[in-house]
Amino acid sequence: MRKWLSYGTVVFIALIITGFAAFVSASSSDEGVVCEEEMELCNGECYNPLTHRCVIDQISNEKNVCKARDTASCDGECYNPARYKCFTDIVTEEPSICLMSQGGSCNGQCFNTLSHQCLADDVLDGVYTLCKKGLKAYMGECYNSAAYACVDDLTLDDCNLCKISDKSCNGQCYNPARYNCAYDSVSETTLLCKAREENCNGVCYASGLHRCVVDKVTEEQALCKLREERCNGICYDPLKNVCAFSEEKGSYIIAPIPTV
């Protein structure tokens, strides 16, 4: 009996020692986290040091578990600093990982700073576009500033992308040698017409053949032939007719000039 107790005591002591040794080997802890044997702790996360490593994040300065080949961290994302770099985005000012050879980030898009540039849009406030160097940006599109320009529109507040020699009317590019941005002061409308044509209430016309007259009844503008007037929607020759009210018809009509 004494021999059995002695053997049992030895076994019990051995178990205690083994358990204590295991506890000591797993004593790498952070904020109460205990890792298994041969594991290490990084910011509350256990990792295998043979396959991963604990690195300091460049943005947050906090520890982050990364693969062994990734020796750097950018805003919580691991990367290999031999090929990549953590850039500050030109537009969002947020961290962005790009190739070392690219050199920058534009609205989340990595780009080569030797061949491209991040441009503010000519029209849209707060909008940036990635374009090749030498180009400019208009409405999110890149254009060749040697051939095109953002031309101030003659009627709208914004500019319009047109050929350098062109002008803009109501958002439409035109050749000023062939077309005219005609303004009608009565109807306050602007219309793109052929060169030397005028605007009459939204209708283009040749001033050598027609004229824009105000209807004596409706007071609306309309086209009539040269020297003609307009009465209740009808053009007439004032040398032969008059615009008169007919009691019989209850409206204005065109009547012959009374003879004496």
Protein Blocks (a to p, Z undefined) as FASTA:
>chain_A
ZZmmmmmmmmmmmmmmmmmmmmmmmmpcgehiacdehiaceehiacdfklgccdddfklo
pacdddfklmcdeehiacdfklgccdddfklopacdddfklopaeehiacdfklgccddd
fklghiacdddehiaceehiacdfklgccdddfkbmbdcdddfkbcceehiacdfklgcc
dddfklopacdddehiaceehiacdfklbccdddfklopacdddehiaceehiacdfklb
ccdddfklopacddddddZZ
